[in-house]
Amino acid sequence: MKLPDVAETLMLAFPGSAPPPETLDRLTENPPAGFTIFSYENSVSAEQMLELTTTLQRASASELPLLIASDQEGGQLIALVGTTDFPGNMALGAAGDPGLTERIGRAIATEMLALGVNLNYAPIADLNTNPGNPSLGIRAFSDDPATAAAHVSAFVRGSKDAGVLTTVKHFPGKGEARVDSHYGLPVIKHSLRRLEAMELAPFRAGLEAGADLVMTGHFAIPGITERDDIASTLSPAVLTDLLRDDLGFAGAVITDAFDMGAIAQGAGQVIDAVAAIRAGVDLMLMTAATQERVEQGLALASHRGLISDDRLLAAVQRSRSLRRRVADVPKPDLATVGCDEHDALAREAAERAITMVRNDAGLVPLRLDPSARIAAVMPQPKDLTPADTSSRVPPSLAGALRRHHQYVDEHVVGHPPTDADIAAIRQRAEEYDLIVLGTISGSMDEQQTALARQLLDTATPVIAIALRTPYDLLAFPQAETYLCTYGIRGPSMEAAARALFGEISCSGRLPVTLSAAFPLGFGIDS
């Protein structure tokens, strides 16, 4: 029997908005399993993306379609430019309606298919149990296993109904991480008993709903592996014993990106790639900078017998099964992308997510004199982690407020705000009748906290709005009026403004626990 090539275990990548000649040549000679579309590398517009994916599929010499994948999570990570600005997972957790999550999963998948993208690296099944987690936050639905499980299952169902392959990630749960795995190896000290009670519940729900892939997490979990220096991605105890044998998963296992700092780079990366395949990985998620070295290393390892024939054959069979599954899925019209129906759905989700945590001063709903002056203050959006597309989102808090009140001044400060930013806003604070202060993960930013405390110390009323994670109140608990949007995209900004002016009620509920006073499920109706 002729063994398949290791190429069929690879999800490759390339720079640019069109496939370069060497990529097209590769497709005619030895096609990989597929490609990952990275936001800043490849995506410019919906029309460009459809042309790119069509070019790739036509160039491939394989009888099976390529897998073409992207991170289309919603919220802070929307990799495909031109698609609908759907709120992210934590906003959906706050809205509290898995049916809504299922509808959004279906809409996201429909837009992906219209662009020729057939595999979503979503949904997130991690629990955000650590408020200081630098790489998760609002990408998670909740810190509660039952809540997250309901939404993970719903997202999978919606996506599968539309015909897109889904990936639950990052197994077996990275919510407690204190290090971003893009830069280093987190160590999560959970026992298997703890995992069974908490972290594994959303993964089980996703698998039961029919998730096609599981993405491994690049973090150490010595409670399973007995090692604090090896990522789960490389561990048969995690990928074979736990995922395959205990959870019964028969689908494909894919790595998180293999250029992350949690994985050995340079020559050691080849060793880790071999270890990953041996541990039970079926697909390797590559970036353009590292893929040639890894592929050559895997091919040599297979030839030398370091990867067994049975292990390689099983991986390739799962890869081919995924490709057969997307072969006959109809492609929606490009007009589906960003359509009015999906825009309305995004607005509905954003509005239902708005959570009022405090209204002690009775400011909301606003009853302002027409001549009153409002200062809208927020940081310039930026990417706080490589798994982030926030820098592509223009600041829009002031614009949203102006649609309800004429006199709104916009103050966009640095991220983090400088001492000069803070002093300038503080000096002008008492010129205004109201300050609306938006913070972006301010609980992890000393300068944003300093800005908030300075403004709260003035005589001008302040409405604080957490525009990303909801934990910011813990950094400035003196805020008497506090709302959460769980995102900075246009629909969330518009929803916040409508809530402040009483056009919609604040029906969202905290999907995480802030403190004993503000537990999971807390929220004030307005």
Phi and psi in degrees as a GROMACS rama.xvg file:
@    title "Ramachandran Plot"
@    xaxis  label "Phi"
@    yaxis  label "Psi"
@TYPE xy
-82.4188  122.786  LYS-2
-74.2748  146.884  LEU-3
-68.635  163.448  PRO-4
-81.6837  149.26  ASP-5
-63.0884  -17.1029  VAL-6
-54.5273  -31.4871  ALA-7
-76.095  1.39461  GLU-8
-104.775  6.40808  THR-9
-111.562  132.606  LEU-10
-103.707  103.63  MET-11
-88.6215  178.757  LEU-12
-149.4  167.236  ALA-13
-154.567  155.738  PHE-14
-84.2115  152.323  PRO-15
102.45  164.371  GLY-16
-87.1786  -1.11561  SER-17
-141.563  149.465  ALA-18
-62.6156  128.279  PRO-19
-70.1686  161.801  PRO-20
-54.2426  -39.3096  PRO-21
-66.2343  -31.6916  GLU-22
-69.1972  -41.9376  THR-23
-66.1425  -38.3996  LEU-24
-62.4727  -42.8269  ASP-25
-59.2748  -39.1875  ARG-26
-66.1119  -29.1416  LEU-27
-81.3971  -19.5866  THR-28
-102.449  -46.1865  GLU-29
-155.623  76.5191  ASN-30
-63.0481  141.092  PRO-31
-79.8072  -176.807  PRO-32
-63.8546  -36.2046  ALA-33
172.343  -161.429  GLY-34
-136.243  150.191  PHE-35
-103.59  131.917  THR-36
-92.3035  117.536  ILE-37
-100.852  136.874  PHE-38
-54.5055  -56.8552  SER-39
-79.1533  -16.5015  TYR-40
-86.1069  -39.5496  GLU-41
-124.849  -21.6205  ASN-42
-103.7  124.102  SER-43
-120.605  -43.1279  VAL-44
-159.294  168.929  SER-45
-64.5181  -44.0222  ALA-46
-63.2904  -43.2085  GLU-47
-63.2377  -39.8942  GLN-48
-66.2969  -40.9448  MET-49
-62.7832  -41.1563  LEU-50
-64.5063  -40.4282  GLU-51
-62.6538  -50.278  LEU-52
-67.6938  -35.5881  THR-53
-63.8276  -41.3443  THR-54
-61.9219  -43.7335  THR-55
-61.3102  -48.7947  LEU-56
-64.3613  -40.0951  GLN-57
-68.9014  -30.0672  ARG-58
-79.1094  -19.7706  ALA-59
-72.6711  133.573  SER-60
-84.1038  -4.62482  ALA-61
-74.7277  148.038  SER-62
-75.8604  -13.6546  GLU-63
-102.754  148.945  LEU-64
-67.9837  153.825  PRO-65
-73.4994  147.719  LEU-66
-78.154  127.61  LEU-67
-124.157  115.96  ILE-68
-120.977  158.124  ALA-69
-158.959  164.207  SER-70
-90.9317  92.3432  ASP-71
-114.37  70.2604  GLN-72
-82.0903  -28.5659  GLU-73
92.0407  164.623  GLY-74
68.4431  -126.305  GLY-75
-73.8301  -15.7866  GLN-76
-125.526  89.5948  LEU-77
-120.38  101.677  ILE-78
-80.8347  -22.1813  ALA-79
-100.366  109.972  LEU-80
-66.7453  138.733  VAL-81
95.6973  -7.90669  GLY-82
-83.4142  169.59  THR-83
-65.5524  141.194  THR-84
-81.1509  69.9106  ASP-85
-72.9301  138.748  PHE-86
-58.992  156.623  PRO-87
-86.5739  -170.78  GLY-88
-63.4397  -42.9948  ASN-89
-67.2816  -32.1077  MET-90
-62.5454  -40.8361  ALA-91
-67.9583  -36.4463  LEU-92
-61.4692  -38.2345  GLY-93
-69.4037  -36.2549  ALA-94
-64.8803  -31.3862  ALA-95
74.4963  25.1689  GLY-96
-130.416  98.7765  ASP-97
-58.0469  -27.8769  PRO-98
-62.0147  -38.8777  GLY-99
-65.5423  -42.2331  LEU-100
-61.0308  -39.9186  THR-101
-63.6184  -41.9367  GLU-102
-62.7126  -39.7946  ARG-103
-70.9279  -39.6305  ILE-104
-58.1672  -40.4635  GLY-105
-67.2696  -42.2984  ARG-106
-65.705  -43.7252  ALA-107
-58.838  -45.2781  ILE-108
-64.9409  -39.7375  ALA-109
-61.3561  -42.5669  THR-110
-66.914  -38.1346  GLU-111
-60.5556  -46.9786  MET-112
-62.0795  -37.6909  LEU-113
-61.2472  -25.7711  ALA-114
-93.5801  -1.93411  LEU-115
85.382  17.3854  GLY-116
-103.883  122.422  VAL-117
-114.881  1.91582  ASN-118
-137.48  124.689  LEU-119
-106.679  128.248  ASN-120
-80.9531  65.5493  TYR-121
-163.043  155.526  ALA-122
-95.1216  161.682  PRO-123
-68.7221  128.611  ILE-124
-111.251  3.9422  ALA-125
-71.4411  151.506  ASP-126
-99.9348  129.553  LEU-127
-84.7657  69.8745  ASN-128
-80.4155  -14.9478  THR-129
-109.947  108.054  ASN-130
-58.9368  -20.6916  PRO-131
-94.9333  10.4149  GLY-132
-59.593  120.098  ASN-133
-78.2441  -13.309  PRO-134
-123.552  5.31293  SER-135
-117.613  -84.9231  LEU-136
59.4047  -125.593  GLY-137
-72.8965  -0.995652  ILE-138
-71.7796  -20.3157  ARG-139
-89.0059  149.97  ALA-140
-72.1773  -34.504  PHE-141
-170.62  175.881  SER-142
-104.746  4.41576  ASP-143
-106.039  125.517  ASP-144
-61.9251  -39.1434  PRO-145
-68.3349  -41.7427  ALA-146
-62.3832  -50.707  THR-147
-61.0557  -41.0995  ALA-148
-60.3335  -42.0371  ALA-149
-63.173  -40.0062  ALA-150
-78.9128  -36.2542  HIS-151
-59.8015  -47.6709  VAL-152
-59.6852  -42.6036  SER-153
-65.5638  -43.794  ALA-154
-62.1198  -42.4006  PHE-155
-61.5887  -46.116  VAL-156
-59.9462  -46.0256  ARG-157
-62.7231  -43.3571  GLY-158
-65.0495  -44.8329  SER-159
-64.7649  -36.199  LYS-160
-60.2288  -33.8418  ASP-161
-82.9849  -19.459  ALA-162
107.408  12.8266  GLY-163
-99.1873  138.495  VAL-164
-70.2013  142.505  LEU-165
-118.638  154.708  THR-166
-131.95  119.143  THR-167
-89.5044  136.427  VAL-168
-148.344  156.5  LYS-169
-114.491  107.631  HIS-170
-65.8485  138.388  PHE-171
-96.3272  28.1955  PRO-172
119.026  112.691  GLY-173
-108.795  19.5366  LYS-174
-60.8936  -26.4946  GLY-175
-89.0869  0.621528  GLU-176
-59.8338  142.13  ALA-177
-113.688  0.25678  ARG-178
-129.379  139.89  VAL-179
-76.9092  121.214  ASP-180
-66.4143  -10.822  SER-181
-64.0927  -25.7246  HIS-182
-115.358  -21.9934  TYR-183
-164.372  179.065  GLY-184
-97.1547  108.055  LEU-185
-68.8866  150.213  PRO-186
-118.751  119.911  VAL-187
-111.138  116.674  ILE-188
-97.4214  50.5982  LYS-189
-92.6269  144.58  HIS-190
-82.4868  165.361  SER-191
-62.2514  -35.0659  LEU-192
-61.9053  -42.8199  ARG-193
-63.41  -44.7576  ARG-194
-59.0071  -43.6312  LEU-195
-61.1081  -38.1361  GLU-196
-79.0306  -27.1647  ALA-197
-124.704  -77.5925  MET-198
-63.2851  -33.8564  GLU-199
-78.2385  -17.3153  LEU-200
-58.3075  -47.2046  ALA-201
-65.4648  -33.0452  PRO-202
-66.84  -44.5364  PHE-203
-57.1436  -44.208  ARG-204
-62.5366  -42.1616  ALA-205
-64.2233  -40.7391  GLY-206
-66.7765  -40.8003  LEU-207
-64.7992  -30.1193  GLU-208
-78.9654  -9.22247  ALA-209
105.447  22.9339  GLY-210
-54.794  138.609  ALA-211
-86.3345  -31.9652  ASP-212
-133.059  157.895  LEU-213
-122.456  129.412  VAL-214
-96.3797  131.636  MET-215
-74.9858  154.179  THR-216
-100.054  136.346  GLY-217
-87.4108  72.3753  HIS-218
-149.089  152.719  PHE-219
-84.7481  142.398  ALA-220
-138.934  82.2402  ILE-221
-62.7174  -18.6893  PRO-222
-63.1067  -19.0477  GLY-223
-109.495  -45.1597  ILE-224
-91.8986  -15.397  THR-225
63.1666  21.3617  GLU-226
-135.638  138.874  ARG-227
-108.408  13.6606  ASP-228
-124.616  11.7423  ASP-229
-130.579  130.158  ILE-230
-69.5808  150.759  ALA-231
-54.8015  -32.4278  SER-232
-54.138  -26.1637  THR-233
-103.54  7.69298  LEU-234
-109.997  117.138  SER-235
-64.467  -25.4624  PRO-236
-63.7253  -32.925  ALA-237
-84.6474  -49.6666  VAL-238
-85.4499  -29.4819  LEU-239
-101.325  -57.3949  THR-240
-65.4498  -48.0897  ASP-241
-81.553  -55.2517  LEU-242
-72.3915  -49.6512  LEU-243
-76.5585  -54.1885  ARG-244
-78.0516  -47.8799  ASP-245
-79.3314  -44.9976  ASP-246
-89.1238  -12.247  LEU-247
73.6504  25.1287  GLY-248
-77.2725  126.681  PHE-249
-110.246  -0.750829  ALA-250
-83.3397  -160.078  GLY-251
-93.4892  141.525  ALA-252
-105.07  127.833  VAL-253
-121.632  145.597  ILE-254
-78.0319  159.093  THR-255
-69.5235  171.708  ASP-256
-53.9553  136.568  ALA-257
-90.0637  7.95491  PHE-258
-99.3686  8.56362  ASP-259
-74.8788  153.951  MET-260
-66.4778  -18.5875  GLY-261
-71.5703  -15.4367  ALA-262
-107.214  144.717  ILE-263
-57.3331  136.652  ALA-264
-108.897  179.696  GLN-265
65.5648  -145.893  GLY-266
-62.4715  -32.1267  ALA-267
-65.7628  -20.0306  GLY-268
-63.0131  -35.5671  GLN-269
-63.923  -41.8092  VAL-270
-60.8811  -44.8713  ILE-271
-66.2414  -34.9695  ASP-272
-63.4229  -43.3004  ALA-273
-63.0927  -43.6262  VAL-274
-61.1706  -37.6834  ALA-275
-64.7181  -46.5376  ALA-276
-62.2092  -43.93  ILE-277
-62.8079  -33.4775  ARG-278
-73.3924  -20.9676  ALA-279
133.018  6.09837  GLY-280
-72.4927  140.948  VAL-281
-107.026  -30.6366  ASP-282
-132.416  136.103  LEU-283
-105.58  123.585  MET-284
-89.306  110.74  LEU-285
-107.855  159.253  MET-286
-114.103  161.005  THR-287
-59.1524  -31.2389  ALA-288
-71.6953  -22.5886  ALA-289
-119.817  -9.03038  THR-290
-70.1111  -34.2178  GLN-291
-64.0588  -44.4724  GLU-292
-62.7718  -44.0268  ARG-293
-65.6256  -44.2494  VAL-294
-62.1907  -44.39  GLU-295
-62.3965  -38.9615  GLN-296
-66.0782  -42.1194  GLY-297
-65.9794  -40.3849  LEU-298
-62.2928  -43.4611  ALA-299
-66.8912  -39.6547  LEU-300
-62.1802  -40.2523  ALA-301
-64.9774  -43.8367  SER-302
-63.548  -35.3191  HIS-303
-83.6739  -3.28545  ARG-304
84.6737  10.8481  GLY-305
-76.2498  -19.6857  LEU-306
-115.614  121.578  ILE-307
-67.7082  154.018  SER-308
-59.7049  -41.6123  ASP-309
-64.2107  -40.7761  ASP-310
-65.3746  -44.0465  ARG-311
-66.0405  -42.1425  LEU-312
-63.4155  -40.7447  LEU-313
-63.06  -41.6087  ALA-314
-63.4383  -45.2917  ALA-315
-68.004  -37.5617  VAL-316
-62.0197  -39.132  GLN-317
-68.5419  -39.8175  ARG-318
-59.2172  -46.4348  SER-319
-66.4768  -35.4688  ARG-320
-60.9574  -42.0234  SER-321
-61.8992  -42.1175  LEU-322
-68.5876  -35.8488  ARG-323
-64.5108  -34.979  ARG-324
-65.5046  -28.6493  ARG-325
-99.4785  3.77011  VAL-326
-64.2482  -39.7896  ALA-327
-113.236  17.8496  ASP-328
-73.9883  124.737  VAL-329
-66.9365  146.818  PRO-330
-97.7353  120.306  LYS-331
-64.9897  163.047  PRO-332
-66.3317  148.256  ASP-333
-60.281  -26.0677  LEU-334
-63.2065  -15.3663  ALA-335
-64.6733  -30.5178  THR-336
-70.3342  119.35  VAL-337
69.9623  24.4544  GLY-338
-70.9312  165.269  CYS-339
-59.5896  -38.5725  ASP-340
-61.8536  -42.2813  GLU-341
-72.7255  -35.9061  HIS-342
-60.8633  -41.624  ASP-343
-64.4029  -37.9375  ALA-344
-66.5241  -40.1807  LEU-345
-63.2562  -41.753  ALA-346
-64.3625  -40.7598  ARG-347
-60.93  -46.3197  GLU-348
-63.4465  -43.8152  ALA-349
-62.4283  -41.5357  ALA-350
-68.6905  -39.9675  GLU-351
-72.8167  -15.2324  ARG-352
-84.887  -23.2461  ALA-353
-57.0572  123.773  ILE-354
-118.284  121.964  THR-355
-91.3393  116.369  MET-356
-98.2734  -33.8205  VAL-357
-141.924  139.151  ARG-358
-144.241  43.3336  ASN-359
-62.0212  -31.9324  ASP-360
-86.7995  -2.4172  ALA-361
65.8806  28.3993  GLY-362
-74.766  -29.2122  LEU-363
-104.97  128.34  VAL-364
-77.0835  149.272  PRO-365
-68.5813  137.713  LEU-366
-129.57  82.8522  ARG-367
-100.416  147.363  LEU-368
-63.593  140.798  ASP-369
-55.3995  -24.2109  PRO-370
-92.6048  -0.623481  SER-371
-63.2093  146.607  ALA-372
-108.513  132.572  ARG-373
-114.683  136.31  ILE-374
-102.723  121.268  ALA-375
-102.457  114.991  ALA-376
-118.727  129.591  VAL-377
-158.097  157.089  MET-378
-74.4164  154.839  PRO-379
-64.2938  123.358  GLN-380
-59.112  141.343  PRO-381
-149.89  167.627  LYS-382
-81.0851  117.567  ASP-383
-87.6055  -8.85096  LEU-384
-156.213  157.677  THR-385
-59.703  -22.5487  PRO-386
-88.3496  62.0522  ALA-387
-159.59  137.815  ASP-388
-124.951  24.6614  THR-389
-64.6191  -28.1384  SER-390
-64.8226  -15.7685  SER-391
-86.6799  -2.58063  ARG-392
-100.015  118.965  VAL-393
-72.1352  147.252  PRO-394
-63.8211  130.713  PRO-395
-137.331  13.4727  SER-396
-62.8192  -47.0094  LEU-397
-63.0786  -43.0217  ALA-398
-61.5253  -39.2005  GLY-399
-65.2263  -40.0041  ALA-400
-68.453  -34.326  LEU-401
-65.6236  -21.3196  ARG-402
-73.1301  -6.14089  ARG-403
-121.062  -17.5699  HIS-404
-150.628  138.409  HIS-405
-71.9471  -40.4032  GLN-406
-102.55  87.4171  TYR-407
-128.58  121.526  VAL-408
-99.3995  135.013  ASP-409
-94.4051  129.729  GLU-410
-126.409  100.212  HIS-411
-99.7648  114.647  VAL-412
-98.2341  171.673  VAL-413
-64.869  166.396  GLY-414
-131.591  91.6624  HIS-415
-78.8056  158.31  PRO-416
-65.6517  141.252  PRO-417
-79.9705  167.343  THR-418
-58.6604  -36.2897  ASP-419
-66.7402  -39.3456  ALA-420
-57.6608  -48.6013  ASP-421
-63.14  -44.4518  ILE-422
-63.9178  -40.095  ALA-423
-66.3218  -43.5979  ALA-424
-69.2569  -40.8276  ILE-425
-61.6666  -38.2693  ARG-426
-65.6497  -33.4063  GLN-427
-94.6058  -4.57137  ARG-428
-54.2556  -41.2303  ALA-429
-81.5945  2.931  GLU-430
-75.5205  -14.8359  GLU-431
-107.784  156.797  TYR-432
-89.9155  -18.5055  ASP-433
-157.441  140.936  LEU-434
-115.856  126.931  ILE-435
-106.773  110.333  VAL-436
-106.049  115.778  LEU-437
-97.9754  133.2  GLY-438
-119.874  150.253  THR-439
-122.797  99.0937  ILE-440
51.7865  45.9889  SER-441
-64.5897  -23.4024  GLY-442
-66.7133  -17.3817  SER-443
-108.93  16.1985  MET-444
-135.074  105.589  ASP-445
-60.1678  -33.4127  GLU-446
-73.0385  -39.469  GLN-447
-64.3593  -38.8729  GLN-448
-61.9282  -42.921  THR-449
-62.8108  -40.7327  ALA-450
-62.1805  -46.1888  LEU-451
-61.0022  -44.7484  ALA-452
-65.5171  -37.3825  ARG-453
-63.0376  -44.9063  GLN-454
-71.2006  -35.8169  LEU-455
-69.3941  -15.6572  LEU-456
-89.4569  1.23129  ASP-457
-92.0055  174.897  THR-458
-82.4786  -7.88387  ALA-459
-82.7245  131.564  THR-460
-60.3137  141.766  PRO-461
-125.144  130.561  VAL-462
-105.997  118.268  ILE-463
-97.3703  132.392  ALA-464
-125.494  119.744  ILE-465
-79.5029  112.492  ALA-466
-92.6697  0.676127  LEU-467
-139.894  -108.522  ARG-468
-71.7496  148.7  THR-469
-83.3138  2.9758  PRO-470
-82.555  -1.73229  TYR-471
-61.9002  -29.1275  ASP-472
-57.1471  -30.6687  LEU-473
-66.2494  -23.4569  LEU-474
-86.4008  -23.768  ALA-475
-140.579  71.2463  PHE-476
-65.121  -9.1486  PRO-477
-75.5254  -6.43471  GLN-478
-65.9022  122.025  ALA-479
-89.6806  -17.8331  GLU-480
-128.55  120.287  THR-481
-148.315  123.985  TYR-482
-125.536  161.742  LEU-483
-127.09  134.659  CYS-484
-108.61  -25.5431  THR-485
65.6781  24.9156  TYR-486
172.653  159.258  GLY-487
-111.43  2.3686  ILE-488
-73.2065  163.262  ARG-489
-49.0174  -49.9875  GLY-490
-58.4641  -35.8077  PRO-491
-71.6325  -37.5138  SER-492
-66.4194  -42.4615  MET-493
-64.1545  -39.8914  GLU-494
-65.0005  -40.2072  ALA-495
-61.6641  -44.775  ALA-496
-63.7113  -42.9306  ALA-497
-62.7038  -38.6003  ARG-498
-66.382  -42.1009  ALA-499
-61.8781  -37.6189  LEU-500
-93.3683  10.7885  PHE-501
78.3858  14.1049  GLY-502
-78.1424  -26.713  GLU-503
-132.979  157.997  ILE-504
-85.0672  158.064  SER-505
-90.7878  94.5525  CYS-506
-102.886  -5.07102  SER-507
-69.681  157.245  GLY-508
-130.972  144.39  ARG-509
-56.2814  123.355  LEU-510
-88.5027  2.37507  PRO-511
-138.925  162.391  VAL-512
-89.7416  126.855  THR-513
-88.702  -43.7741  LEU-514
-167.191  179.358  SER-515
-60.6837  -32.8946  ALA-516
-76.4472  -23.6087  ALA-517
-131.432  75.0802  PHE-518
-82.9023  173.674  PRO-519
-48.3374  130.486  LEU-520
90.2028  -1.75009  GLY-521
-76.5706  145.269  PHE-522
-179.585  150.275  GLY-523
-108.533  126.766  ILE-524
-71.8249  145.543  ASP-525
